Amino acid sequence: MKVDVVMHHQETWRPSSTGCLIKRVVPGSDVHLFQSGHPLDRAQIVRPGKTLWILHPRGDPLPATVSPTSLQILLLDGSWRQAGEMVHAVESWGRLICMPASAESRYWLRSQAGEGTYSTIEALIFLLAALGLQNAQAQLRFQFELHVYAGLCARGAKTKAEQYLETSSVRGPLAEATRGFFRYRARGAEVPEKLK
């Protein structure tokens, strides 16, 4: 499955951007910058032989059966206003698909626009789960939750970060890695690369 992100140019400098996180952790993914007045080149983004799905809340429900290898997923990364502008620019390229999601958003770095609104990466996480790609979904969720937790810590929001960690999938592995790191430091031993 090919994953592409159309990112509003104002997102590029935001450390909270999940589009940038997708580029870092999803193999083969690409980010294409969107700027008003500068049309995107469809031929440079859409892959021949792939069925293009553009994830958006006003899209069609997820089709019952589909092979993930036949898909190219286009995600829109920006504020809801910016996403509206971007979807208008690309919706003729493929099929708008909405994700069935009933869980509360775990994206605590920004306020949500309303019920049923999710970050860019959460939409991809829901899609991976719906397509039965559980291992990829779990790995991406782990990276996302670590991103949110680190973002809260970097802002100095200690109480909120601790509350987030209480219900996070990174709680156990993060605690184990932290204990291991400090165990090596206490002994004055070299910390293994995997714990750094």
C-alpha positions, 0 to 999 in steps of 0.5 A: 500500500502506498501512502502519500500526505498532502501537507499544507505549507503552514504545517511543515514547521509545526513539531506537532504535525503528524504528517511529518511523523508519517514521513519519518515512520511509514516506509515509502511514504511521501509528503507533497506541500500544498500552497494556495495558488500553486496547484499540485501536479497530479501526475507526480503524486498519483501512482498508475495501477493503484486505486487512489483513496483520499481519506476524508470525513465526508467520503464514502464508507470503507468498501467491504473487500479490497486488497491493500496492495492495490491502494494508494492512500492520500492523507490531508495534513493541516487544520480543518479549514486547510483540509477543506481547501486541500480536498477541493484541490484533489478530490477529482483524483480518486475516491473520498473514503471516510474511516469508521472510528468510534474511539476518542481521539488520542491527539492531545497536542491540539484541540479537536474540531468536534466529535469524530474528528481525528489527526491525520495519522489517526485516520491512517491507523484506523484504515490499517486496522480496518484492512486487517493490517494489525501489526502495521497498525500497532507499530504506527499507533506506538509511534503516534502515542510516543509522539504525543507523549513527547510533545506534551513533555516538551511543552512542560505539561507534566500532569497532562503527559502523565494522564496521557501515559496512564492510558497509552500503549507506550506506557509499558515499553517506555517504562521498561526502556527508562528503567533499563537506561537508568540501570546502566547509568547507575552502574556507570556502564555504557548504555546500549544503543537500543536504549538511547 
